[in-house]
């Protein structure tokens, strides 16, 4: 196999979790050219991976973005492709590029889809998502064991991340990163709880707090920082994904919902406290980290999250208290030798 394309267009957490596939391909085919196709806004998550020969970008802001990506991939003449997205868009890409050997990951069992979407019963993952990705390599003759994802930060992003911290007045102070956002409303722990947690991290754990998020989460993070008082600052909307990774990588501890940055923190080997509610944490590996999850009879009710709780109570997140999360952080810091 002389050239292989990995195809995963989005989103943050999903792209991060494909890293073991890239590593396994490089180990199995040390001389091959390995490319990766992803949406342009997620470039930073893969661009610095030492195993990749090339990154192909889908520019969704351009009407000709798809055609340009198809031409680029076709011209590269890959001998095989691993589709780790497997949706209608990637099917169109594969149909157009004519790569002779194709393999794709198996999203989930049919019974899971029926149970959750039609019968409204809780979802329990039968396998780690990373392992599902790795299983897609079997048709290529690769039986790769599970490994944890790793996220590589470029030197440029590392420098920019340090500049961001300096601009926030953090300097060399020890700090925690809190990310209160998520694309889906039901996956977000209430903002006031995050503010209480931020104050507790400052006054009880003795760490500064840096809040991160997307431009759309800027007001939420600024409100939390303002409510938490001195010691908490926000850089939400002010960093690229690569710069966000750099800031997270230097943190003593990270706290966030089931969201892309949480998977980034785990892939950066930062002690991570993950808050789950409507989605199943059994899809992911949190060994050595801390998981806060109520595991109610109605959880997990969705694969990805939703705009509102279908039962109207949202207990999976509302019943998680500030002290639950603060104690998880305290315990994790203690087991990690007080942070790094």
C-alpha positions in Angstrom: 0.0 0.0 0.0 1.8 3.1 -1.2 -0.7 5.9 -0.4 -3.7 6.0 1.9 -6.3 8.7 2.6 -8.1 9.1 5.9 -11.4 10.8 5.6 -13.1 12.5 8.6 -14.6 15.9 7.8 -15.8 16.9 11.3 -16.1 17.7 14.2 -13.6 18.5 16.9 -13.9 15.4 19.2 -14.5 13.0 16.3 -11.4 14.2 14.4 -9.3 14.0 17.6 -10.4 10.4 18.2 -9.3 9.3 14.7 -5.6 9.8 15.6 -4.9 6.1 16.6 -5.9 5.2 13.0 -3.3 7.5 11.6 -0.7 6.1 13.9 -1.6 2.5 13.1 -1.4 3.2 9.3 2.1 4.7 9.7 3.3 1.8 11.8 1.9 -0.7 9.3 3.0 1.1 6.1 6.1 3.1 7.1 6.9 4.1 3.5 3.4 5.1 2.5 2.1 8.6 1.8 -0.8 9.2 4.3 -3.3 12.0 3.6 -6.1 13.3 5.7 -9.3 15.1 4.5 -11.1 17.4 6.9 -13.1 20.6 6.9 -10.8 23.7 6.9 -11.9 24.8 10.4 -10.5 21.6 11.9 -7.1 21.7 10.2 -5.2 22.4 13.4 -6.3 19.1 14.9 -4.3 17.1 12.3 -1.9 19.4 10.5 1.0 18.8 13.0 0.7 15.0 13.1 4.2 13.6 12.2 2.7 10.6 10.4 0.7 12.6 7.8 2.2 13.5 4.5 -0.6 15.8 3.4 -3.9 17.4 4.7 -6.7 18.1 2.2 -9.2 20.8 3.3 -12.9 21.1 2.6 -13.7 24.9 2.5 -17.4 25.0 3.4 -17.4 28.8 3.0 -16.8 28.4 -0.7 -19.4 27.2 -3.2 -16.6 25.4 -5.0 -15.1 23.9 -1.9 -16.4 20.3 -2.6 -15.3 20.3 -6.2 -11.9 21.6 -5.2 -11.4 18.9 -2.6 -12.5 16.2 -5.0 -10.0 17.4 -7.6 -7.2 17.5 -5.1 -7.9 14.0 -3.8 -8.3 12.6 -7.3 -5.0 14.1 -8.4 -3.2 12.6 -5.4 -4.1 9.1 -6.7 -4.5 7.3 -3.4 -4.5 3.6 -3.6 -6.8 3.2 -0.5 -9.2 5.3 1.6 -10.4 4.8 5.2 -13.8 6.6 5.6 -14.2 7.4 9.3 -17.1 9.7 8.7 -19.4 7.6 6.6 -22.2 10.0 5.7 -23.8 11.2 2.5 -21.2 13.8 1.8 -18.2 11.4 2.1 -20.1 8.9 0.0 -20.3 11.5 -2.8 -16.6 12.2 -2.4 -15.7 8.6 -2.7 -17.9 8.1 -5.7 -16.2 11.0 -7.4 -12.5 10.3 -6.6 -12.3 6.7 -7.8 -10.0 5.3 -5.1 -9.8 1.5 -5.8 -9.6 0.2 -2.2 -12.2 1.5 0.3 -13.0 0.7 3.9 -15.2 2.4 6.4 -16.0 2.3 10.1 -19.2 0.7 11.4 -21.1 3.5 13.3 -23.2 1.4 15.6 -25.4 -1.7 15.7 -28.8 -1.4 14.0 -30.4 -2.4 17.3 -28.9 0.6 19.0 -30.4 3.0 16.5 -33.8 1.5 16.7 -33.7 1.4 20.5 -32.8 5.1 20.9 -34.5 6.8 18.0 -37.7 4.8 17.8 -38.2 3.1 21.2 -36.7 5.9 23.2 -34.6 3.6 25.4 -31.2 4.4 26.8 -28.1 3.9 24.7 -25.2 1.8 25.9 -22.2 1.7 23.7 -21.0 -1.8 22.9 -17.5 -0.7 22.0 -15.2 2.3 22.3 -15.5 4.7 19.4 -11.8 4.7 18.9 -11.9 0.9 18.6 -14.7 1.2 16.0 -12.4 3.5 14.0 -9.5 1.0 14.3 -11.7 -1.9 13.2 -12.0 -0.1 9.9 -8.4 -1.1 9.2 -9.0 -4.8 9.3 -9.8 -5.1 5.5 -6.4 -3.5 5.0 -4.8 -6.3 6.9 -4.2 -4.2 10.1 -5.5 -5.6 13.4 -4.5 -2.7 15.5 -4.9 -2.8 19.3 -6.6 0.1 21.1 -4.4 3.1 21.9 -5.3 6.4 23.3 -5.5 9.4 20.9 -2.7 11.9 20.9 -3.0 15.5 19.8 0.1 17.3 18.4 0.5 21.0 19.0 2.7 23.0 16.5 5.5 25.2 17.8 3.7 28.2 16.3 0.5 27.4 18.2 2.5 26.7 21.4 4.0 30.2 21.2 0.6 31.8 20.4 -0.9 29.9 23.4 1.8 31.3 25.7 1.1 34.8 24.4 -2.6 34.3 25.1 -1.8 33.4 28.7 0.5 36.3 29.1 -2.1 38.6 27.7 -4.6 37.2 30.3 -2.2 38.0 33.1 -1.6 34.3 33.9 2.1 34.3 33.2 3.7 31.4 34.9 0.8 30.9 37.4 -0.7 27.4 37.8 -4.2 27.4 36.2 -7.2 25.2 35.4 -9.1 25.3 32.1 -12.9 25.3 32.2 -14.9 24.8 29.0 -18.6 25.3 29.8 -20.0 25.1 26.2 -21.2 22.4 23.9 -23.0 22.5 20.5 -26.0 20.8 22.2 -27.9 22.5 25.0 -28.6 19.3 26.9 -24.9 18.5 27.2 -24.1 21.8 29.0 -23.9 21.8 32.7 -25.6 25.0 33.9 -23.6 28.2 33.6 -24.2 29.2 37.3 -22.7 25.9 38.4 -19.6 26.5 36.3 -19.3 29.9 38.0 -19.5 28.3 41.5 -17.0 25.7 40.4 -14.6 28.4 39.0 -14.7 30.2 42.4 -14.1 27.0 44.2 -11.1 26.2 42.0 -9.6 29.6 42.7 -10.2 29.7 46.5 -10.1 26.0 47.4 -7.7 24.5 45.0 -5.4 27.6 44.6 -5.4 27.7 40.8 -6.2 30.5 38.4 -9.1 29.7 36.0 -9.0 30.2 32.2 -12.4 29.8 30.4 -12.2 28.7 26.8 -14.8 28.3 24.1 -16.0 29.3 20.6 -16.9 32.9 19.6 -20.5 31.9 20.2 -19.7 31.0 23.8 -17.9 34.3 24.5 -20.7 35.9 26.5 -21.3 32.7 28.5 -17.6 32.4 29.5 -17.3 36.2 30.3 -20.4 35.9 32.5 -19.0 32.9 34.3 -15.6 34.6 34.8 -17.2 37.8 36.0 -19.4 36.0 38.5 -16.6 33.8 39.8 -14.6 36.9 40.7 -10.8 37.6 40.6 -8.7 34.7 39.6 -11.0 33.7 36.7 -10.5 35.1 33.1 -12.0 34.3 29.7 -10.3 33.8 26.4 -13.4 32.4 24.7 -13.5 33.2 21.0 -9.9 34.5 21.0 -8.0 31.4 20.0 -7.8 29.1 17.1 -8.2 25.4 17.8 -4.4 25.0 17.8 -4.0 27.8 20.2 -6.7 26.4 22.4 -4.9 23.1 22.4 -1.7 24.9 23.5 -3.5 26.6 26.4 -5.1 23.4 27.5 -1.8 21.5 27.3 -0.2 23.7 30.0 -3.2 23.4 32.4 -2.9 21.6 35.7 -6.5 20.3 35.2 -9.3 20.6 32.7 -13.1 20.5 33.4 -15.7 20.4 30.6 -18.8 18.8 29.2 -19.0 16.1 26.6 -17.5 18.3 23.9 -14.6 18.5 21.5 -12.3 20.3 23.8 -12.7 17.6 26.4 -11.4 15.1 24.0 -8.6 17.5 23.2 -7.6 17.6 26.8 -7.6 13.8 27.1 -5.5 13.6 24.0 -3.1 16.1 25.4 -2.8 14.0 28.6 -4.1 16.8 30.8 -5.9 15.5 33.9 -9.5 15.8 32.8 -12.9 16.0 34.6 -15.6 15.2 32.1 -19.3 15.9 32.8 -21.8 13.6 31.0 -25.6 13.6 31.0 -27.6 12.7 27.9 -24.8 10.8 26.1 -23.0 7.6 27.0 -19.5 8.0 28.4 -19.0 4.3 27.7 -18.0 5.3 24.2 -14.8 6.8 25.5 -11.8 5.9 27.6 -11.6 7.9 30.8 -9.2 5.6 32.7 -6.9 7.8 34.7 -9.2 10.8 34.4 -12.5 11.6 36.3 -16.0 11.1 35.0 -19.0 12.8 36.6 -22.2 10.9 35.3 -25.5 10.3 37.1 -26.4 7.2 35.0 -30.1 7.7 35.4 -32.7 5.2 34.1 -33.3 7.6 31.2 -29.6 8.1 30.3 -28.2 8.0 27.8 -31.1 9.2 25.7 -29.3 10.4 22.6 -26.2 9.6 20.5 -25.0 13.2 20.1 -27.0 15.5 22.3 -30.2 17.4 21.8 -31.8 20.9 22.2 -34.1 19.9 25.1 -34.7 17.1 27.4 -37.5 15.0 26.0 -38.8 14.2 29.5 -38.7 17.9 30.6 -36.6 17.5 33.7 -32.9 17.4 32.5 -31.9 15.7 35.8 -28.9 14.1 34.2 -27.1 17.5 34.3 -29.1 19.4 36.9 -28.5 17.0 39.7 -24.7 17.3 39.3 -23.6 19.7 42.1 -20.7 22.0 42.3 -19.2 20.0 45.1 -19.4 16.8 43.0 -17.2 18.3 40.3 -14.9 20.2 42.7 -14.2 17.0 44.6 -13.5 15.1 41.4 -11.0 17.8 40.4 -9.4 17.7 43.9 -9.0 14.0 43.8 -7.6 14.0 40.3 -5.1 16.6 41.2 -4.0 14.6 44.3 -3.6 11.4 42.3 -1.6 13.3 39.7 0.8 14.5 42.3 -0.7 18.0 42.5 -0.7 18.7 38.8 2.2 19.3 36.5 
